């Protein structure tokens, strides 16, 4: 990973090898961090994640719409996404609407460089 920018306490990162998909790390070596990544073409924010004191992910914001939520977040616990069972009995990652704090983080990152 390499840092390409900083917005307050948000560190914008990307993989050093740009041939791989740009994604957020599963864990942080530094406690209580917020990392953000952009789509490879720079068109939008791909994701933002908050990591706890133990370096494990607490939640991850996604901008890709599914379930008609628009930008949303997935809570994490013990280093894994929180799972829910849908009405058909299929397990999937729980998705939640953004609260005001997460909306403000997304807007800060989206406005980066403007």
Secondary structure, DSSP 8 states (H G I E B T S, - for coil): -EEEEEETTEEEEE-SSTTS-----SB-SSTT-EEEEE-TTSSSEEEEEEE-TTSBEEEEEE-S--TT-SSEEEEEETTEE-EEE-TTS-EEE--EE--HHHHHHHHHHHTTT-
